[in-house]
Amino acid sequence: MLNYVKTNVISDYDVHVHTGEEYASDAHNFKDQMEKFGGCIDELQQSMERIHYYVNGIMDGFDKQKEEVVKNSGYMTKIDEEFKKIVDAVLDNKEIVDELETIISQFKI
């Protein structure tokens, strides 16, 4: 019986011990890989937060630019209206000048 235990049971026990050591080593390696993966995920999250911050800054800039464009568009509309008034006044003055030239041409010196 001792011989059977010595040849079969102990060798099976050695196989189980070796298997357990391999499982422990694999588990340790897996843990190391998961910790590295977790570090990469943390870096990725920080990078995404920075991108989000920069995109929000860009969008804020666009919003401010949009407000300026709308404001300037209002100014351009006012300038266009005033320019039309000036053109109308010049045309009115031209008509008056034309009338004056006609009246003056009737006088003979």
C-alpha positions in Angstrom: 0.0 0.0 0.0 2.9 2.4 0.8 4.4 1.6 -2.5 1.1 2.5 -4.3 0.9 5.7 -2.3 4.5 6.5 -3.1 4.2 5.8 -6.8 0.7 6.9 -7.7 -0.7 9.2 -5.0 2.4 11.3 -4.5 2.9 11.7 -8.3 -0.7 12.7 -8.6 -0.2 15.1 -5.7 2.9 16.6 -7.4 0.8 17.1 -10.5 -1.9 18.9 -8.4 0.8 21.0 -6.7 2.4 21.9 -10.1 -1.1 22.7 -11.5 -1.9 24.9 -8.5 1.4 26.7 -8.9 0.6 27.3 -12.6 -2.8 28.6 -11.7 -1.3 30.9 -9.1 1.3 32.1 -11.7 -1.5 32.6 -14.3 -3.6 34.5 -11.8 -0.7 36.7 -10.9 0.0 37.4 -14.6 -3.7 38.1 -15.2 -3.8 40.5 -12.2 -0.7 42.3 -13.6 -2.4 42.6 -17.0 -5.6 43.8 -15.4 -3.7 46.5 -13.4 -2.0 47.6 -16.6 -5.3 47.6 -18.4 -6.9 49.6 -15.6 -4.0 52.2 -15.9 -4.7 52.5 -19.6 -8.4 52.9 -18.9 -7.6 55.7 -16.4 -5.4 57.4 -19.0 -8.1 57.1 -21.6 -10.7 58.5 -19.2 -8.4 61.5 -18.4 -7.8 62.0 -22.1 -11.5 61.9 -22.9 -12.1 64.5 -20.1 -9.5 66.8 -21.6 -11.0 66.4 -25.0 -14.5 67.1 -23.6 -13.1 70.3 -21.9 -11.4 71.5 -25.1 -14.5 70.7 -27.2 -16.7 72.7 -24.8 -14.2 75.6 -25.0 -14.4 75.5 -28.8 -18.2 75.4 -28.7 -18.2 78.4 -26.3 -15.9 80.2 -28.7 -18.3 79.4 -31.6 -21.3 80.6 -29.6 -19.5 83.9 -28.9 -18.5 84.3 -32.5 -22.1 83.6 -33.5 -23.3 86.3 -31.2 -20.8 88.7 -32.7 -21.8 87.8 -36.3 -25.5 88.4 -35.4 -24.6 91.7 -33.7 -22.5 92.7 -36.7 -25.3 91.7 -39.1 -27.6 94.0 -37.2 -25.0 96.8 -37.6 -24.7 96.1 -41.3 -28.5 96.2 -41.7 -28.5 99.7 -40.0 -25.6 100.8 -42.2 -27.4 99.6 -45.3 -30.6 101.5 -44.3 -28.6 104.7 -43.6 -26.7 104.3 -46.9 -30.0 104.0 -48.7 -31.1 107.3 -47.1 -27.9 108.9 -48.3 -28.4 107.7 -51.8 -32.0 108.9 -51.7 -30.8 112.3 -50.5 -28.2 112.5 -53.2 -30.8 111.6 -55.9 -33.1 114.3 -54.5 -30.2 116.8 -54.6 -29.4 115.8 -58.1 -33.0 116.5 -59.1 -32.9 119.9 -57.4 -29.5 120.6 -59.1 -31.0 119.6 -62.5 -34.0 121.9 -61.9 -31.7 124.8 -60.9 -29.6 124.3 -64.0 -32.7 124.4 -66.1 -33.8 127.6 -64.4 -30.4 129.2 -64.6 -30.0 128.3 -68.2 -33.1 130.5 -68.9 -31.2 133.6 -67.7 -29.0 135.3 -70.3 -26.1 137.5 -69.4 
